[in-house]
Amino acid sequence: MRHLSLIDQEIIHLANSPGFSRWLEQVTATGGCARPVHLTGHTTTVDAATGEILHHYDTRDEPGEHLLVRCRNRRRTICPSCSRLHAGDTYHLVRAGLTGDKTIPATVTTHPRLFVTLTAPGFGSVHRATTDGVRCCPRRGARDCEHGRPLGCPRTHRPDDAAVGQPLCPDCYDYTGHVLWHTHAGELWSRFTRTLRRHLATTAGIPQNRLPDHARLSFAKVAEYQRRAAVHVHAVVRFDGPAGPGTPPPGWVTTALLADAVRTAASRVAVRTPYSPALGEHTLRWGAQLDVRPLDTGDLADDAVAAYIAKYVTKSTTETTTGTSHPIRTFDDIAATPATPHVRALMHTCWRLGGLPEFRPLRLRAWTHALGYRGHILTKSRAYSTTYRALREVRAQYRGAPALSEQNRTFSRSVWRYVGAGHGPGAGLIAEALAHELLLNQITAQEALRGSGSPS
């Protein structure tokens, strides 16, 4: 008879414990979350008028005296279940601003709308994936770089080739410029939107501070790491009337005018870094590769754009650059990170620049794991569409939470304390299997809805 492994023993012990059924209910309620948060405490719901206790819940009645709640991590490499939920919310958030839904009127489909991709500039030649037998980097002459390395690559690389995204010569690569561009990418976007508004106002002959009286810019954008470990931005840009998506924009705001304004703004924006006695001053700009696609021609479906952005919001540096999703605490942690030499060089640069007095306000060491990028993966303007919070509240009410009118007549007294996160190895296997089963059920239900002709 073979000896049971520790995981087998944990599963058997868990399955035979008195509270297993209730524990399974909790895991199901979290959607099979891979790293659920463990809470202990209680909550009491009281009628605001009479003071009568309507409901009391205490975790002392739960298995292990803990309540499991979702970790809500957007990264699918950490929690596939929560990342799928986050991707679904992102899809509806972006789609609502494109087609109208969730308090956004359907008339937004008649407003000028663009799908824009802004890229980082080049910091040095890198290997690239090729198709149809095209060589990676054809050499221009026989000259090598100053470090004795070839300036070209005659090979053809598949997309999954480990060389893709790696510099031809690491010593020639501008790692300092790469990191500083990442840490100022948020400021570049902010200046881009301001320049876009100014250009539109100037084109229409309107004082810049009076543009909100005529039209309003709305957007939703997502940041994605390329294989060269540089961030680029996908954005939906929409122009509304002065009161937001519920009002039509003025007739002079056309899709062609908006596209021209986007190209002009992207080419003009620049950010200067703080002066450094060791490095001087860098001027940062958007890359030359700019893609502007109108969304009123039918060439690009609104649902496809929303799905495209939702796909990238759950990605992390580990999927495209083989880095880490966890903060780097010490310089020695970089060497232990399972990353490519290129990514580790970017991390070393973050750590080195973060130690310089002039760059300490940028908190580069705290963002070493993100290669200096400090922004959120997805951001949007306030009037673009709904919010993640509103979507979660609707889902909670659908699952049986009190309606808003009922909540206004009651109040709750709650005491909660964090006591841990995650599962043991055996419990984790059960949660993973349950998450897979729930996903299959969801896919089956969606296919049945599509087969019946009902909207999914």
WOVEN-V778791 format. One record per residue. N is the residue number from 1. PSI is psi in radians with two decimals (none if undefined). OMEGA is omega as a letter, one per 20 degrees, with the letter a starting at -180 (* if undefined). Layout:
# WOVEN-V778791
n-><N/N>
psi-><PSI/PSI>
omega-><OMEGA/OMEGA>
This chain:
# WOVEN-V778791
n-><1/2/3/4/5/6/7/8/9/10/11/12/13/14/15/16/17/18/19/20/21/22/23/24/25/26/27/28/29/30/31/32/33/34/35/36/37/38/39/40/41/42/43/44/45/46/47/48/49/50/51/52/53/54/55/56/57/58/59/60/61/62/63/64/65/66/67/68/69/70/71/72/73/74/75/76/77/78/79/80/81/82/83/84/85/86/87/88/89/90/91/92/93/94/95/96/97/98/99/100/101/102/103/104/105/106/107/108/109/110/111/112/113/114/115/116/117/118/119/120/121/122/123/124/125/126/127/128/129/130/131/132/133/134/135/136/137/138/139/140/141/142/143/144/145/146/147/148/149/150/151/152/153/154/155/156/157/158/159/160/161/162/163/164/165/166/167/168/169/170/171/172/173/174/175/176/177/178/179/180/181/182/183/184/185/186/187/188/189/190/191/192/193/194/195/196/197/198/199/200/201/202/203/204/205/206/207/208/209/210/211/212/213/214/215/216/217/218/219/220/221/222/223/224/225/226/227/228/229/230/231/232/233/234/235/236/237/238/239/240/241/242/243/244/245/246/247/248/249/250/251/252/253/254/255/256/257/258/259/260/261/262/263/264/265/266/267/268/269/270/271/272/273/274/275/276/277/278/279/280/281/282/283/284/285/286/287/288/289/290/291/292/293/294/295/296/297/298/299/300/301/302/303/304/305/306/307/308/309/310/311/312/313/314/315/316/317/318/319/320/321/322/323/324/325/326/327/328/329/330/331/332/333/334/335/336/337/338/339/340/341/342/343/344/345/346/347/348/349/350/351/352/353/354/355/356/357/358/359/360/361/362/363/364/365/366/367/368/369/370/371/372/373/374/375/376/377/378/379/380/381/382/383/384/385/386/387/388/389/390/391/392/393/394/395/396/397/398/399/400/401/402/403/404/405/406/407/408/409/410/411/412/413/414/415/416/417/418/419/420/421/422/423/424/425/426/427/428/429/430/431/432/433/434/435/436/437/438/439/440/441/442/443/444/445/446/447/448/449/450/451/452/453/454/455/456>
psi-><2.23/2.67/2.41/2.45/2.92/-0.59/-0.77/-0.76/-0.70/-0.74/-0.77/-0.76/-0.73/-0.76/-0.45/0.03/2.63/-0.55/0.35/-0.75/-0.76/-0.67/-0.70/-0.62/-0.72/-0.77/-0.69/-0.70/-0.50/0.02/0.38/0.55/2.33/-0.48/1.12/2.64/2.31/2.15/2.62/2.52/-2.78/2.84/2.47/2.21/2.21/2.44/2.16/-0.49/-0.77/-0.29/0.10/2.39/2.02/-0.57/2.44/2.30/2.37/2.35/-0.12/-0.31/0.00/2.78/2.20/0.10/0.56/2.61/2.29/2.29/2.74/2.56/-0.43/0.47/2.28/-0.29/2.16/-0.31/-0.30/-0.83/1.71/-0.66/-0.90/-0.57/-0.63/-0.71/-0.73/-0.69/-0.69/-0.74/-0.71/-0.72/-0.85/-0.61/-0.82/-0.74/-0.63/-0.62/-0.20/-0.74/-0.22/2.13/2.90/0.96/-0.07/2.18/2.64/-0.23/-0.16/-0.34/-0.32/-0.10/2.69/2.19/2.41/2.63/2.00/2.41/2.09/2.38/2.90/2.67/3.04/2.39/0.06/2.74/2.36/2.75/2.49/2.65/2.47/2.75/2.82/0.56/0.14/2.38/2.73/-1.15/1.59/2.36/2.43/1.59/-3.14/0.08/2.44/2.97/3.04/-0.24/0.11/0.24/2.59/2.52/0.00/3.01/2.03/-0.02/2.91/2.25/2.31/2.78/-0.52/0.15/2.32/-0.36/-0.36/2.25/-0.20/2.49/2.55/-0.67/1.86/-0.53/-0.44/-0.31/2.40/1.39/-0.61/-0.80/-0.65/-0.86/-0.78/-0.58/-0.76/-0.81/-0.28/0.16/-0.66/-0.72/-0.63/-0.76/-0.74/-0.76/-0.56/-0.81/-0.64/-0.73/-0.65/-0.79/-0.76/-0.72/-0.73/-0.71/-0.74/-0.72/-0.65/-0.09/0.52/2.41/2.42/-0.66/-0.10/0.00/-0.72/-0.32/-0.22/-0.67/2.82/2.35/2.31/2.63/2.80/2.28/2.66/2.48/2.40/2.39/2.21/3.02/-0.45/0.15/0.43/2.44/2.40/2.87/2.24/2.30/2.48/2.13/2.24/2.50/2.21/3.13/-3.13/-0.46/0.21/-2.75/-0.30/-0.11/2.49/2.58/2.81/2.74/-0.44/-0.24/1.73/2.88/-0.71/-0.70/-0.74/-0.72/-0.73/-0.68/-0.66/-0.79/-0.72/-0.80/-0.74/-0.58/-0.36/-0.39/2.40/2.56/2.30/2.32/2.82/2.51/2.35/2.21/-0.50/-0.55/-0.16/-2.59/2.36/2.45/2.09/2.41/2.98/2.74/2.88/-0.43/1.98/2.25/2.12/1.99/2.10/2.53/0.19/0.17/-0.24/-0.07/-0.45/2.01/2.51/-0.76/-0.66/-0.68/-0.80/-0.73/-0.63/-0.81/-0.71/-0.58/-0.73/-0.35/-0.34/-0.01/2.76/3.10/-0.45/-0.42/-0.47/-0.41/0.03/0.92/-2.35/2.62/-0.04/2.52/2.55/2.15/-0.61/2.86/-0.61/-0.38/-0.46/-0.74/-0.50/-0.10/2.28/1.19/2.90/2.79/-0.62/-0.80/-0.71/-0.61/-0.68/-0.69/-0.76/-0.69/-0.72/-0.82/-0.72/-0.82/-0.59/-0.35/-0.15/2.37/-0.66/-0.33/0.03/-0.61/-0.34/-0.22/0.83/-0.61/-0.60/-0.39/0.42/-0.67/-0.44/0.21/0.56/-0.24/2.16/-0.01/2.94/2.68/-0.74/2.29/2.73/2.77/2.76/-0.68/0.01/-0.90/-2.67/-3.01/2.83/-0.68/-0.76/-0.70/-0.70/-0.64/-0.69/-0.72/-0.68/-0.72/-0.63/-0.57/0.12/0.14/2.71/2.51/2.81/-0.69/-0.62/-0.63/-0.58/-0.36/-0.02/2.90/2.75/2.51/2.08/2.53/2.04/2.57/2.33/2.28/-0.02/-3.08/2.69/3.13/2.79/2.96/-0.80/-0.81/-0.59/-0.65/-0.71/-0.76/-0.68/-0.76/-0.69/-0.70/-0.68/-0.71/-0.73/-0.64/-0.76/-0.69/-0.70/-0.78/-0.74/-0.74/-0.70/-0.71/-0.65/-0.68/-0.74/-0.66/-0.50/-0.09/0.04/2.61/2.33/none>
omega-><a/r/r/r/r/r/r/a/r/a/r/r/a/a/a/r/a/a/a/a/r/r/r/r/r/r/r/r/r/a/a/r/a/a/a/r/r/r/r/a/a/r/a/r/a/r/a/a/a/a/a/r/a/a/r/r/a/a/r/r/a/r/a/a/r/r/r/r/a/r/r/r/a/a/a/r/a/r/a/a/a/r/r/r/r/r/r/r/r/r/a/r/a/a/r/r/r/a/a/r/r/r/r/a/a/a/r/r/r/a/r/a/a/r/a/r/r/a/r/r/r/r/a/a/r/r/a/r/a/r/r/r/r/a/a/a/r/a/r/a/a/a/r/r/a/r/r/a/a/r/r/r/a/a/r/a/r/r/a/r/a/a/a/r/a/a/r/r/r/a/r/a/a/a/r/r/r/a/a/r/r/a/r/a/r/r/r/r/a/r/r/a/r/r/r/r/a/a/r/r/a/r/a/a/a/r/a/a/r/a/r/r/a/a/a/a/r/a/r/a/r/r/a/r/r/r/r/r/r/a/r/a/r/a/r/a/a/r/a/r/a/a/r/a/a/a/a/r/r/a/a/r/r/r/r/r/r/r/r/r/r/r/r/a/a/a/a/a/r/r/r/a/r/a/r/r/a/a/a/a/r/r/a/a/r/r/a/r/a/r/a/a/r/a/r/a/a/r/a/a/r/r/a/r/r/r/r/r/r/r/a/a/a/a/r/a/a/a/a/a/a/r/a/r/a/r/r/a/a/r/a/r/a/a/a/a/r/a/r/r/r/r/r/r/r/r/r/r/r/a/a/r/r/r/r/a/a/a/a/r/r/r/a/a/r/a/r/a/r/r/r/a/a/a/r/r/r/r/r/r/a/a/a/a/a/a/r/a/r/r/r/r/r/r/r/r/r/a/r/r/a/r/a/a/r/r/a/a/a/r/a/r/a/r/a/r/r/a/r/r/r/r/r/a/a/r/r/r/r/r/r/r/r/r/r/r/r/r/r/r/r/r/r/r/r/r/r/r/r/r/r/a/r/r/a/*>
